[in-house]
Amino acid sequence: MGQPVELNGNGNLIVTSNRNPSNSRIVTDFTADNIDGIGLDVGATPHQTSERAVIKLGDFIFGQDPNKTGNKNALGTVDAAGTILTMPYALKSAIPFISVATGNIGNNGALTAITALSLIYTSGAFVYYPANSIAAATPAGWYWTVFSSTTAGTIFNNTYTNGVPAVPTTLVPFVTTGPGAFTGDTTEVFAHTFLLPAGALGANGQVRVTARFVSNNTIGVKTCRLRFSGQAGTIYMTRDVANSLGVWSQTNILNVGVTNIQKGDATVITGSGAAQLGAIATAVDTAVATSIVISLQKAAATDELIADSVLVEVFPS
C-alpha cells in the first residue's frame, strides 16, 4: 500500500481536500495507525469543532514550516483504505492474476487438470473462474487459489474486485459440490483495477505503469491490455503474448496543462526486443476519481494468461 508521510520541519502537516493551500489546516498529532482519529489544529485552538477532523479519500497532504509563509509542498494523498501515500507515490502488486485454462473443479473447490502453469503458486494467486464453474450459482470472478502443483490447487471464497490486491488474512473455504469439468473463459476479464483519486494528477501530472505478463508458449492469441478510466476506458497498451513466455510493458499517461486532456504511449519488451506502441490521446476528467485497469483475454480456452506484477507510479504536478 502506501507509506506514511514524513513530517516536515517541526513535524507539522497541512491537510486540504481541494489542493487549495488557503483552505488547509495544520495537523500536529498525525499517527500512521489511526488516521481516522487525526485532529486538526487551527492556530492556537486545537481541534476546533468547525473544522473536519477526519482525513478522507482524495485529500491531499501539504507540508509547511508554520513559522514561514509561502507555498506549501504537496507530500501525499489518501487512498480508499485510508492510507496516506507519499508523492510521488506508487500502487503496486506482485500478486499474480491468472486467466486459467480449461480444467476440472471437484468438491470444496478442488481444482485439477488445468494446462500446466510455469510456476507452482504455493503462496496463492487470484484466479478467474467462469460463472457456476466452482459450484452451482457461484458468480464469475477472481478467487484466491493456493496451488499444490502446476496443474492443481484449492479455491477459496476470497475474492478481488478493485484496489491494491492483498493476500487474504483469513481463508474462507468452499463447502460445495463441484460441477466437474469447466471451460476456460475467453472474454476480456478485468484484473487489477487501481483507483486514482480525484485531482491526484493536477494539470501536469503523470501516471507511469510497469507490468509483467506471462503465458503458456502456444500460438493461440493471448492479449494483455491497459485501459485508462474504467473497464470501457481507452486502451493505452495492448499486446498479444502468443509464443512468448513473458513480456514487460511500460505505459505513460500525462495531463497536458489541464486536468481533462491527456497524451501517452507504451513500450513493450519481449525476448526479441522492444516495440514502441503508437501515441494515444484522451479527454478524461481527472478532477474526478477514475481508474487504471489491467485486462486479460485468450482466444483458446485451453491457454492461460497471467498478469504477474503491476507497478503504478503517480507523479502529481
ABEGO torsion letter per residue (X at the ends): XBBBBBBBEAGBBBBBAAGBAAABBBBAABBAABAAABBBBBEABBGBAABBABBBBGBBBBBBBAABBEBBBBABBBBAAGBBBBOBBBBBBABBBBBBBBBBBBBGGBBBGBBBBABBBAAEBBBBBBBGAABBGBBBEBBBBBBABAABBBBBBBBBABEBBBBBABBBBBBBBBAEBBBBBABBBBBBBBBBBBGAAEAABBBBBBBBBBBBBBABBBBBBBBBGEAABBBABBBBABGBABBBBBBBBBBBGBAABBBBBBBBBBAAEBBBBBBBBBBBBAABBBBBBBBBBBABAABBBBBABBBBBBBBX
